[in-house]
Amino acid sequence: MRLEWLEDILAVAETGSFSEAAERRHLTQSAFSRRIRQIEEHVGVELFDRTHKPVHLRPTTASRHVEIARLAADLRRLAVDLRMGARSADRIVITTQHALSAGYAPAVLAALQAARPGLYPRLRSANLDACFSQLLAREADVAIVYRLPGEDHPVRRDFVVSLDLGTDWMIPVTGAAHVASVEHGLQRGTLACVAYPHEVFMGQVMERALLPQMPAGVVATPRAETALTLAALEMAAQGLAVAWVPRSLAKAGLADGRLADLSEVLPICALQVSAVRLAGPGSGVCGEVWDFLAHLSPGDGPLGAPAMSGAVVPDILR
């Protein structure tokens, strides 16, 4: 069990309300509900009796309430002790979504270390909700994450500050040797694609910004599913199905000819890249890194508009 999961359970137990618990945990209610479902799926049982108002712990959970609280307190103290012992003045913890840790973040860290010799960044990779959990628990100093333009991060605005670092693009790719097969399928009105689980960020991007903008008469049929963009990219390269992935992640494969960009015939959407930290004055190395990011131009990372002209940009993101 993770520390944030234990704290989520305690928040519901102490407030008797999922909405109040979400507010206490500084998360949106939808993000908090996903976390609760994830916890219950992990342990294999329902932890709460939702038929009552206020919400009650189920008897098995209630009998371990004191133990859960004690364990959470012990883990918090341990995390603080380890963090105090491990960090020096030149260390910083940066958490990023998986796709950014492979494509964008390494370029930013290289530029950061060139500007600040001796800096020792620790890069963590996680899904979107976990990135914000680490930030709110002070297990990370800065988060670098995606969001759809015009939408908020899944955490209350008054708890964080953010910087826009540039725009990435969610683009459709396939193996260069399989373009003809994809085109043949489109002529028949079919497209085999790699799906993402609906509860992860990339799955929400697919459902809300990409699939609704498919060409008329074309039906996208999932042929495989993965939560990892790196795995989706490799499936596309092998010709299993078309995958939508961040352009920064596909850039190398496009440059060496291993991948083909299908943006001329299939929809794309913009992804805003943001740096996020807890609200309040930045100090020490975290303040220095934040100042560096604030002056980082979008051209300093592997971002940029799709190279192919005539790409179909969804109307909702124009």
C-alpha angles and dihedrals in degrees: 000000000000122000092241090053092054090049090050091054091049092049092056092044092051098043101033088217133090092210094051091044090052090052091049090050090048093238134122113258092247093052091047092049090053089052092051091051090049091052093050092047089051096052093036098231139082109258099191136053102227094181092080132067114244095039112251131209111245112250094258091051094043091054089060096043095109091045092050091051092048092047092049091051092049092050092049091052091046092050091051093048093049092045093050091049097044102043123079130182090274099050128096132173116221120185122198140173113267095254092051093047090060101038116021111016098063091057091050092048091050090053091045094052091047089056095040110034113200095031113138109203120190110208119205125189123209144138119278098266092047091050090058092042090056091047095049091045089051090240088125131036099207134016123205109199146154128250134173110256111264094021129104129238114260093257133076113278095227092062099056143035122211143195127208108232099181144290126289123186132228103224135178115244139176136176110287090237092056102054094103091053091052092048090050090052092049090053087057092046098252134113125183108212141176111248129209122214110267093235095062124079096249090051090055090049090053094048098043107031110021115030093050088058098054116135114272112272095017119116118199111216120191112234097175138004133216137158091215120084091203090059091046090051092053092047089054092047090053091052096246093128143321113281130197109221136159111279091229088061094047096042097099094047091049092049095051094044096246092115133043124213113226096189093122092066105023131052125267132189137202122251118200113219112214137182112216133189136165116281118261135068114320114230140182119358092343090058091049092050091047091052089050092051091048089059096041110115118218089245091065091073133053093268131116144120118300112279096226118086121226094038115167106243113195111250092232090063099042 
